Amino acid sequence: MEEQLNMKEKVGKIFKHLKSGGLYKVLSTEAHLEKEGLNGDLYVVYSNLDDGLVWVREQKQFFDGRFEEQADS
């Protein structure tokens, strides 16, 4: 439960993708894919600050070190 609350605190924060250097704003940390149902993996929905494209990535991938939260976000 505590981990879930920590994920909710990430909504609205800015993250930098370490490989590309792109900046992204987290829109949701608890998205579900329709095919997975409510028992499937959770996904992060995030948007590129430069072009506005919206991306979806598994929560465990987003928070595995590929992205770094920006201190001033």
N, C-alpha and C positions, 0 to 999 in steps of 0.2 A: 504494500500500500504506500509506503514512504517513497519508494522508487517511482511509483506512478505520479505522486505529487511533485517530485523533482522534475519529471518530464513536462508536466503542465507549466512549470515555471520557465521553460525554454521557449514557449510560444511568444513571438514578437522579438526574440533575440536575433542578433546578426552573427552568422558564422562564416568563416573563411574556409574554402576548400583548399587543402594544403597542396594538392597536386596542380590545380589550375590557377589558384590565387583568387578565384571568383568569390564574391560576397553574396550571401543568401540570407533572407529573412524567413524564419520558421513560422509557418502559418498554423500547423497542427502537429501534435506528436502522438495522436491516438487514432489515426485513420485506419480503416479496415478495407480490404479488397473484397468485393462482392463474392468472388469465388471462394475466398477463405472463410467467410462467415465470422461470427463473433469469437470463435475459438482459434482463429488463425493468428498469424503474426501481426503486430502493430506496425504502422508505417508513419514516417514523417513526411509532411507536405511542406515544401519550401519554395520560395520564389527568388529568382535571380534579380539582384538589385539593378543591374545594367539594362537588361532587356525585358524583364517582367515575366519571362517564361516560368512556368510552375512545374516542379519536379516532385516525384514520389520515390522514396527509398525506404527499405526496411529500417525500422528503428535501431536494431542492433548494428547495422552497417553505418548508419549516420553517426552514431555515438561511439564508434570503435577507434577513433583517432584520425579519420579521414578529414574531419571538419574540426575547426578550433573556434570556440566562442570568443567573440571580440569583446574586450573589457568595456568599451564605451557604448555597448548596445543596450 
